[in-house]
Amino acid sequence: MSVRRSGDSAGATALPDAIANHPLLRRAPPAFLPYIQLARLDRPIGWWLLLLPCWEASALASASMREGPSVWHLALFFIGAVAMRGAGSTYNDYVDREIDAKVERTRLRPLASGRVTPAAAVGFLVAQCLVGLAVLLSFNGLTIGLGLISPLIVLIYPFAKRFTSWPQAILGLAFAYGALLGWTARTGELGAPALFLYAAAISWTIGFDTIYALQDMRDDAIVGVRSTARLFGPRVQLAVGALYAVSAACAAFAVFLAGGGWFAYAGVAAYATHLAWQTAQTREDVAPITALRLFRSNRDAGLLLFAGFFAQSLAFLF
């Protein structure tokens, strides 16, 4: 893969929303750095948010079957989430490379800054998709069939901000999709709990990505990029709160349909409490660093929900 470096040293430094002093940025060979950034490996929150609906659904399915969790499935979903998050980010940056060059937070991304050529990015994209496909083919036929549909949503997402103020909803359909796959991989069928967990994850994604978009409201207005953050404006706290309330309610109903359990409901309660904490700090004029911190905290929100479901499935081993 060829790399074309710009005159600055951006290839060796963290981008604005990356983990400061990330080990991969410090230890990887210089030629690999733009690809690490292109796949967002220096920003692990992305693959966490893609992974967690998979894990939550798998654990809740195990609990509904009165069985322990499938560690093998959880491991496969981890590999798949990292690969497909990288592929989605690479595709998104390829489509948005001209817009990214005009936005302060994104102008140093590898494609926007010219450190990776479009042709090299396409090759990298294909390689990551092949890893994701290998993971998908490890599951049952229903899961494979459903998994082959999801890239269609991903293909639409980068263009959504050009024609709708709800690109976060398109992202939600894509990021939450693991709630369906996690369930079908474990049970072999698409049950009602999975559909409600999918709805919960969609609402959750719209909410946290609205918070994320608060960082770019000024630049988005200049370049004409739409978002729910711009749409909600001064009502953003109310809107995010409503989205998070829907997410918690759908998650609770998914647990009910799956057979309940104290640990599972405790996970939903902890999840709802974390989302309420986020909502309390959300404002239209929130500082970008605060918006990023709130966005990143959704890893913990998702882990709380997963922990409840995982504990519920473990309870059947004893």
N, C-alpha and C positions, 0 to 999 in steps of 0.2 A: 504494500500500500504506500502510495507516495504522499509526502507531506510537504506543503509549501509554507515556509515560515514567513511571518510578517516582520517588520523592522523592530517590533518591541519584543519583550520577553514574556508575553502573555502565556505562551505555551508552557512555561515553567512555574507559573503562579496560579493560585486558586481563583476561580471566577467568583463574582460577588455572592452567589447563593450556595457556594460549595462549602464543605466542611473545612474550616481553617486548618492548615498543616496536616491534611489527610495523608496517611502513610503511603498511599499509592502515588501521590504527587511527589513525595519525597524520595521514594525508592525505585520507582519504575524508570526504565531507560528513557531518555528524552524523546526518542522517536515514538514512544507509546503514549506520551502524555496527551496529545490532542484526541486520541481515540478513547482514552479513559474519560476525558471530558465529554466527548461526543456521546458515549454510552451512559453518562451520568454516574459512573462508578464512584466519583468523588462526591456525589450527592445521593447517598443510599436511601434517603427518605422516599424517593420515587419507587424503587422496587419494593420497599416495605409496604407502601400503600397499594401496590398491585398484588402483593403476596397475601396480605392479611385477609381479604375476603375468601381466598382459596382455603387458607388454614381454618378460618372460622367455620366455613361450610363443611369442610371435612370433619372437624371435631364435633360439630353439631349433628352431622349425619351418624357418626360413630355413637354418639350418645343416644340418638333415636333408635339405633339398632341394638342398644344395650351391649355395646362392645367397646373395647379399648381403642384408643386412637391408632391410626395407621402411620407409623413413623416413616415408612417408605414413601407413602404419598406426600407427606409433609416435606420430605427431602426433595422429591421430584418437583413439587410446586416451587420450592425455593430456587432451584436451578432454572426452571422455566421463567419465573418472575424476573430474575436478574437479566436473563437473556432477552426476554421480550420487552422489558422496560428499556433496555439498551437499544433494541431495534426500533421501538416506537420513538424514542428520543432522537435517534439518528435520522429517521424519516421526517420527523417534525422539523428538525434543524435544516434538513435539505430543502424542504418546502418553504421554510420561513427565513432562509438565509439573507434575503434582501431586507425584509422587515427587521430582523434581528440586528442588522448593521446600523439601524437608525435608533435603536433603543439603548439607553445607557447601560442597563443591567445585562443586556445580551450581546452587545457589540463585539465582545472579545471571544464569543463562542468560536470553536474551531472553523466551522464553515463560513460564518459571517466575517471573521477576521482573515480568511484565506489561508489558514494553517493546514487545512485539509481540503483537497480538491473534491468537487462533486463526484467524480468518477470513483475516487477512493472511498468516499462515504457510501456509495451504492454497494461496492464490494463488501464493505464492513457490515452493512445492513443485511445483505444476503447471508453472510456467515452467522450472524446472530439469529436470524430466522431459522436456519438449519438446526441450530442447537435447540431452539424452542420446539421445532417440529419433532425432533428426536424424543424430547420429553413427552409431548402430546401422544406420540405413537406408543408410549408405554402404558396408556390407560385403555379402558374398554371402548367399544365401538361408539356408544352414545356420546361419551366424552370427546372422542376424536371428532365426531361429526359437529358437535357444538363448538369445539375449539376452532375448527376450520372456518366458522362463520365470523368469529370475533375480529379477524383482520379487516373485514369490510368496514367496521365501525372506526377502526384506527385510521384507515385511509381517508375518511371524511374529516376527522377531527382538525387537522391543521388548517383546513379551509373554512371551518365553521365560523371563526372569528371575523371573517370577511363578509358574512351574510346574515348572521344572527347575533343577538345579544346574549344568547344562551350557549356559548361554546362549552361551558362547564358541564352542561347536561350531556353533550356528546361525549365528553371525557368520562362522565359518570357511567354511561352505558358501557364504555370500554374497560375502565378500571374496576368496575364492580363485577365484571363478567365471571371472575373467578368464583363468585358465590354459586354460580350454576355448575361450574366444572368440579369444584371441590365436592359438591353433593353427589353429582352423577358418578364421579370416579369411585366414590365409596359405596353407593347404593345400587348403581346400575339403572336408575330411573330418575326422572325429573319430578320431584315432589313439591307440594305447596310450600313447605318450610323454605325450600331453596328460593322460590320466587319472592317470598317476603324478605328473605335475607338479601337478595339481589336488590330489591327496592330500598332496603335500609342502606346498602352500600352506595347506591346511586345518589340518594339524598345526602349522605355523608360526604361523598366526593364533590358534589356541587357546592356544599357548604365550605369545605376546607379549601377548594380551589378558588372560591370567591375571596376568601381571606388572602390567599396567595396573590391574586390579581390586584389587591389593594396596593401592592408595591409599585405597579406600573401605570396607575391611573393617569398621571400627567403625560407620560410618553405615549400611552395608548390613544389618548385624545388627540395628540398631535398627528400621529400616523394613521388614525382612523381605525384602530383595532377595537372591536367590541368585546364586552365582557359583562358578566353579571355584577361585578363590582361597580362598573360605570352605570349599569341599569338601575341597581338598587340605590346608589348614591347615599343620601343621608338616612335612608331606611335600611342600610346594610345590616345593622345589628339585629333588627327585627326579622329580616329575611333569613339571615344565617341561623338565628334561633329557631325559626319555624322549620327550616330544613333539618336541623339537628333533632328537633322534637319528633318529626316524622320518621327520621332514621331510628331513633331509640324505640319508638312505638312499633315500627315494623320488625325490629329485631326481637322485641318482646313477644310479638305475635308469632314470629317464626319459632321461638322457643316453645310457646304454647302448643303449636301444631306438631312440634317434634316430640312432645311428651313431657315437657316441663323439666323440673329439677331445680333444687335450691342453688346449686353452684352456677347453673346456666343463668338463672334470673339475677344472681349476684353479679355476674359478669355484665349483664345488661345495665344494672343499676350503676355500677362503677363507670361504665362507658357513658351513660347519660350524664353523670356528675361531671365527668371530664369535659364533655361537650358544653355543658352549662358554664363551666369555668372559662372556656374559650369565648363563648358568646358574650360574657360579661366584659371582656376586654376588647371586643371588636368595635371599631369606629371607622367612619369614612376617612378621617384624617389620622388614622393610626400611623405611627412611625414605621417605615419599611422594615427596620430590624425587628420590631415587635410583631408585625404581620408574618415575617419569616419564622420567628420563634413559635408563634401560634400554629402556623401551618405544620412545622416539623413535629410539634407535640402530638399530632394525630397518629404517629406511630404508637405512642403510649396509649392513646384512646383505643386503637384497634387491638393492641395487645391485651388490654384489660378485658375486652369482649371475648377474645380468643381464649384467654386464661380461664374464664368461667366455663366456656364450652369444653375445653380440654379437661378441666377438673371434673366436669360432669361425666365425660366419657371414661376417665380414669376410675371413677367411683364404681364402675361395673366390673373392675378387675379385682375388687376386694369384697 
